[in-house]
């Protein structure tokens, strides 16, 4: 089942934000400490680094978990039960239930929502964390270490046997207790040597790498900006390039990416030099020194590295 993205009205957004500010501190006290998504003071980098530390600590296996259509399939009654455990104010409960069942428009038709937490609302990430908090602590009680970011999760284990037990425990909690669906093909037990993907990174052996698909997207963006017709001058182009570089570099710079960043920087400089030659720049058509580009304000990915790679 698939639901369209629900975009709340301005009034609903304001109300949802107000309710969230009231109830979030209450739920926050109960949240699992390795749940990193959509929480103040928590980040994707913290989740990634937690897995890296676990690997160094002897965790060799992982259950790479995939929950099918998570936001679309959260059962309202079970979710409201979990809200009610901590919130007793009838008006607040009525508001939350109203947002869950608000429905959506698609192709000119109104559709009611009987399950699912509408994505796009201020309250949705909090409700998602609340619902999966049962999974986090349930796995903890069974002796398994979970690292979760929203509905993206990895269960860390020291042996294959433990990982296979964790797989079955996760299936029981998610499918029987939470009425969600664990993807039968995408959820799998893997050794770190085989590798798995989490939060945009490829974990393999002791390395944290940028997937080729992410590199391709980055290069596509650079190509678009450095096309001759896309910018009128070097300053305008570098401003756009720097935004792309900072976004990519600040996120992926914690990985083992030094050589990859160096190659991408070289490739990007080649694109910029080609752009300048096409523009019949007064700069010499011979190779423009890196220092010239740097002094013009160009940000290099290697300058954004945050750890030794």
C-alpha positions as CSV (number, residue, x, y, z in Angstrom):
1,X,0.0,0.0,0.0
2,X,1.3,3.4,-0.9
3,X,0.3,6.9,0.4
4,X,1.2,10.2,-1.1
5,X,3.3,12.7,0.9
6,X,0.9,14.7,3.0
7,X,1.6,18.4,3.2
8,X,-0.2,19.9,6.2
9,X,-1.8,23.4,6.1
10,X,0.1,26.2,7.8
11,X,-2.3,26.1,10.7
12,X,-1.7,22.4,11.1
13,X,2.0,22.9,10.9
14,X,1.9,25.5,13.7
15,X,-0.3,23.3,15.8
16,X,1.8,20.2,15.2
17,X,5.0,22.1,16.1
18,X,3.4,23.3,19.3
19,X,2.2,19.8,20.3
20,X,5.6,18.4,19.5
21,X,7.4,20.9,21.7
22,X,5.2,19.9,24.6
23,X,5.3,16.1,24.2
24,X,8.8,15.5,22.8
25,X,10.7,16.0,26.1
26,X,8.3,13.5,27.7
27,X,9.0,10.8,25.1
28,X,12.7,11.7,24.9
29,X,13.3,10.4,28.4
30,X,12.3,6.9,27.2
31,X,14.1,6.8,23.9
32,X,16.8,4.2,23.3
33,X,20.3,5.7,23.4
34,X,21.4,4.3,20.0
35,X,18.4,5.8,18.2
36,X,19.9,8.7,16.3
37,X,17.3,10.0,13.9
38,X,15.3,13.2,14.2
39,X,16.5,13.9,17.8
40,X,18.1,17.1,19.1
41,X,21.8,16.5,19.7
42,X,21.9,13.3,17.7
43,X,23.1,12.8,14.1
44,X,23.7,10.4,11.3
45,X,27.5,10.8,11.9
46,X,27.0,9.6,15.5
47,X,25.2,6.5,14.2
48,X,27.9,5.8,11.7
49,X,30.7,6.2,14.2
50,X,28.9,4.0,16.7
51,X,29.0,1.2,14.2
52,X,32.7,1.8,13.5
53,X,33.5,1.6,17.2
54,X,31.5,-1.6,17.5
55,X,33.5,-3.1,14.6
56,X,36.7,-2.3,16.4
57,X,35.2,-3.8,19.5
58,X,34.8,-7.2,17.9
59,X,31.4,-7.1,16.3
60,X,31.9,-8.9,13.0
61,X,28.4,-9.5,11.8
62,X,25.3,-7.4,11.2
63,X,21.7,-7.8,10.4
64,X,21.1,-5.2,7.7
65,X,17.4,-4.4,8.4
66,X,14.9,-3.2,5.9
67,X,11.3,-2.3,7.0
68,X,8.9,-2.2,4.1
69,X,6.8,1.0,3.7
70,X,7.3,1.9,7.3
71,X,5.7,5.3,7.5
72,X,2.8,4.2,5.4
73,X,2.0,1.1,7.5
74,X,2.2,2.1,11.1
75,X,-1.1,0.9,12.7
76,X,-2.9,3.8,14.2
77,X,-4.4,2.0,17.2
78,X,-1.1,0.5,18.3
79,X,0.6,3.9,17.8
80,X,-2.0,5.7,19.8
81,X,-1.7,3.1,22.6
82,X,2.0,4.0,22.8
83,X,1.2,7.7,22.8
84,X,-1.4,7.1,25.6
85,X,1.1,5.4,27.8
86,X,2.7,8.8,28.4
87,X,0.1,11.4,27.3
88,X,-3.3,11.5,29.1
89,X,-4.5,14.9,28.0
90,X,-7.7,14.1,25.9
91,X,-7.3,17.2,23.7
92,X,-3.8,16.4,22.7
93,X,-4.7,12.7,22.0
94,X,-7.6,13.9,19.8
95,X,-5.4,16.3,17.9
96,X,-2.8,13.6,17.2
97,X,-5.4,11.1,16.1
98,X,-7.0,13.7,13.9
99,X,-3.6,14.3,12.1
100,X,-3.1,10.6,11.6
101,X,-6.5,10.2,10.0
102,X,-6.5,13.4,8.1
103,X,-6.3,11.8,4.7
104,X,-4.8,13.2,1.5
105,X,-5.6,14.3,-2.0
106,X,-4.3,12.4,-5.0
107,X,-5.3,12.9,-8.6
108,X,-8.2,15.1,-7.5
109,X,-9.6,12.5,-5.2
110,X,-9.7,12.4,-1.3
111,X,-8.3,9.3,0.3
112,X,-8.8,8.4,4.0
113,X,-5.8,7.2,5.9
114,X,-6.5,4.2,8.2
115,X,-2.9,3.3,8.8
116,X,0.4,5.1,8.5
117,X,2.0,8.3,9.8
118,X,1.8,11.1,7.2
119,X,5.2,12.1,6.0
120,X,5.7,15.9,5.8
121,X,4.3,16.8,9.2
122,X,6.3,18.1,12.1
123,X,5.0,15.3,14.3
124,X,5.7,12.4,12.0
125,X,9.4,11.8,12.9
126,X,8.7,11.9,16.6
127,X,5.8,9.4,16.3
128,X,8.0,7.1,14.1
129,X,10.7,7.1,16.8
130,X,8.1,6.5,19.5
131,X,6.7,3.5,17.6
132,X,10.1,1.9,16.9
133,X,11.3,2.5,20.5
134,X,9.5,-0.7,21.4
135,X,11.7,-2.5,18.9
136,X,14.9,-0.9,20.2
137,X,14.3,-1.9,23.8
138,X,12.8,-5.2,22.9
139,X,16.0,-6.2,21.0
140,X,18.1,-4.8,23.9
141,X,16.3,-7.0,26.4
142,X,17.1,-10.0,24.2
143,X,20.7,-9.1,24.3
144,X,21.1,-7.5,20.8
145,X,22.8,-4.1,20.0
146,X,20.7,-2.0,17.6
147,X,21.9,1.2,15.9
148,X,18.9,3.0,14.4
149,X,18.2,6.2,12.4
150,X,14.5,6.5,11.8
151,X,13.4,3.3,10.0
152,X,17.0,2.5,8.9
153,X,18.6,0.1,11.4
154,X,21.5,-2.3,11.8
155,X,21.8,-5.0,14.5
156,X,25.4,-5.7,15.5
157,X,26.6,-9.1,16.5
158,X,29.9,-10.9,17.3
159,X,29.0,-14.3,15.7
160,X,27.0,-15.5,12.7
161,X,24.9,-17.6,15.1
162,X,24.0,-14.6,17.2
163,X,23.2,-12.6,14.0
164,X,20.8,-15.3,12.9
165,X,19.1,-15.3,16.3
166,X,18.9,-11.5,16.1
167,X,17.2,-11.8,12.7
168,X,14.5,-14.0,14.1
169,X,14.1,-11.8,17.2
170,X,13.7,-8.7,15.0
171,X,11.1,-10.5,12.8
172,X,9.1,-11.4,15.9
173,X,9.1,-7.9,17.3
174,X,8.5,-6.1,14.1
175,X,5.9,-8.4,12.5
176,X,4.0,-9.9,15.5
177,X,4.2,-7.1,18.0
178,X,4.4,-4.0,15.8
179,X,2.5,-5.4,12.8
180,X,5.1,-4.1,10.3
181,X,6.9,-6.0,7.5
182,X,10.5,-6.9,7.4
183,X,11.7,-7.1,3.8
184,X,12.5,-10.8,3.2
185,X,15.2,-10.2,0.5
186,X,16.7,-6.9,1.6
187,X,17.0,-7.8,5.3
188,X,20.0,-10.1,5.6
189,X,22.8,-11.3,7.9
190,X,26.1,-10.0,6.6
191,X,29.8,-10.2,7.7
192,X,31.6,-6.9,7.7
193,X,33.9,-8.4,5.0
194,X,30.9,-8.6,2.7
195,X,29.7,-5.2,3.6
196,X,26.4,-3.4,3.9
197,X,25.1,0.1,3.3
198,X,23.8,2.3,6.1
199,X,22.9,6.1,5.9
200,X,24.6,6.5,2.6
201,X,27.9,4.9,3.5
202,X,29.3,1.5,2.5
203,X,30.7,-0.4,5.5
204,X,33.2,-3.0,4.3
205,X,35.8,-4.7,6.5
206,X,37.4,-1.8,8.5
207,X,36.5,0.8,5.9
208,X,33.8,3.4,5.5
209,X,33.4,4.2,1.8
210,X,31.2,6.4,-0.5
211,X,29.1,4.3,-2.8
212,X,29.6,4.7,-6.5
213,X,26.0,5.9,-6.9
214,X,26.7,8.8,-4.5
215,X,29.8,9.7,-6.4
216,X,27.9,9.6,-9.7
217,X,25.2,12.0,-8.3
218,X,27.9,14.3,-7.1
219,X,29.6,14.4,-10.5
220,X,26.3,14.9,-12.3
221,X,25.7,18.0,-10.2
222,X,29.2,19.3,-10.9
223,X,28.7,18.7,-14.7
224,X,25.5,20.6,-14.6
225,X,27.1,23.6,-12.9
226,X,30.2,23.7,-15.1
227,X,28.4,23.6,-18.4
228,X,29.2,26.7,-20.3
229,X,25.6,28.0,-20.5
230,X,25.0,27.5,-16.8
231,X,26.9,30.4,-15.4
232,X,28.0,33.9,-16.6
233,X,31.2,34.1,-14.6
234,X,33.7,32.2,-12.5
235,X,32.4,33.7,-9.2
236,X,28.8,32.6,-9.9
237,X,29.9,29.1,-10.9
238,X,32.2,28.7,-7.9
239,X,29.4,29.7,-5.5
240,X,27.2,26.9,-6.8
241,X,30.2,24.4,-6.9
242,X,31.1,25.2,-3.3
243,X,27.6,24.5,-2.1
244,X,27.7,21.1,-3.7
245,X,31.2,20.4,-2.4
246,X,30.4,21.4,1.2
247,X,27.3,19.3,1.3
248,X,29.0,16.2,-0.1
249,X,32.3,16.8,1.7
250,X,30.9,17.6,5.1
251,X,28.8,14.5,5.1
252,X,31.1,11.9,3.6
253,X,34.4,13.4,4.9
254,X,34.3,11.2,8.0
255,X,35.0,8.1,5.8
256,X,38.0,6.5,4.3
257,X,37.8,8.9,1.3
258,X,41.0,10.8,1.1
259,X,42.1,9.3,-2.3
260,X,38.6,9.5,-3.6
261,X,38.3,13.2,-2.6
262,X,41.6,13.9,-4.3
263,X,40.5,12.3,-7.5
264,X,37.2,14.2,-7.4
265,X,39.0,17.5,-6.7
266,X,41.2,16.9,-9.7
267,X,38.3,16.1,-11.9
268,X,36.4,19.1,-10.7
269,X,39.3,21.4,-11.3
270,X,39.6,20.0,-14.9
271,X,35.9,20.9,-15.4
272,X,36.5,24.4,-14.1
273,X,39.5,24.9,-16.3
274,X,37.6,23.7,-19.3
275,X,34.8,26.1,-18.4
276,X,37.3,29.0,-18.3
277,X,38.9,28.2,-21.6
278,X,35.5,28.0,-23.3
279,X,34.7,31.4,-21.8
280,X,37.8,32.7,-23.5
281,X,39.1,33.7,-20.2
282,X,42.1,36.1,-20.0
283,X,43.8,33.4,-17.9
284,X,46.3,31.4,-19.8
285,X,44.9,28.4,-21.5
286,X,47.7,26.3,-20.0
287,X,46.9,24.6,-16.7
288,X,45.6,27.1,-14.2
289,X,47.4,26.5,-10.9
290,X,45.4,25.2,-8.0
291,X,46.4,28.2,-6.0
292,X,44.7,30.5,-8.5
293,X,41.4,28.5,-8.2
294,X,41.8,28.4,-4.4
295,X,42.4,32.2,-4.2
296,X,39.3,32.6,-6.4
297,X,37.4,31.0,-3.6
298,X,37.1,27.4,-4.8
299,X,36.4,24.8,-2.0
300,X,38.3,21.5,-2.3
301,X,36.8,18.3,-0.9
302,X,40.1,17.4,0.7
303,X,39.9,20.6,2.8
304,X,36.7,19.2,4.3
305,X,38.2,15.9,5.5
306,X,37.4,15.5,9.2
307,X,39.3,12.3,10.0
308,X,42.4,10.5,8.7
309,X,41.5,8.3,5.8
